[in-house]
Amino acid sequence: ETGVTQTPRHLVMGMTNKKSLKCEQHLGHNAMYWYKQSAKKPLELMFVYSLEERVENNSVPSRFSPECPNSSHLFLHLHTLQPEDSALYLCASSQALAQGADTQYFGPGTRLTVL
Amino acid sequence: QKEVEQNSGPLSVPEGAIASLNCTYSDRGSQSFFWYRQYSGKSPELIMFIYSNGDKEDGRFTAQLNKASQYVSLLIRDSQPSDSATYLCAVILSGSARQLTFGSGTQLTVLP
């Protein structure tokens, strides 16, 4: 595997379910990100992890819970979601939070539908 | 005012023409600028980044940055139908801990 991978690629869940999205980067990067992309809206940054520590939480509802066990893996745990949470969830990674090394590379995304 | 603004389009150009995509940003202290391409149903892929005023060329793509006027543009020469996609401008705003803020994207269609 190369680059940034995400599983599952598609997920349909009910509002009472609990599920997790997984992201893995094979680029040796040390910063990882979760984004949400809804139709007709810009990409929204949700969480940033640098060296496995969360450095940013952009006012994301608590029904989204991130976890970064090491610099290669990032999870997004989901519970009691709402239909408006249906979107494409993208993971990205970068080498570091510094100019010249801050280019982010995206995974293929998880298309989430909440019924 | 949006922090990063793009004309949503759609922008249509004939095959072989130059496509010009523009992006303005509100934060004068921004230092890093990126262009991503996103095909329908796919994730964004990096085309170019630019940090300094002026032009930066990579193959058929040229990024232009003018910090005084707070705009960054992307020119695509000899446009091909395969260039048809949504182009996302992203900026690292000052004081943002080096996080990307994206524009809403410009949809480009290259007509054969």
Interface residues (C-beta under 8 A of the other chain):
Chain A: Y33 K40 K41 P42 L43 L45 V48 V55 E56 L88 L90 L97 A98 Q99 G100 D102 T103 Q104 Y105 F106 G107 P108 G109
Chain B: V4 Q31 S32 F34 Y36 K42 S43 P44 E45 L46 F49 Y51 L88 A90 I92 A97 R98 Q99 L100 T101 F102 G103 S104 G105
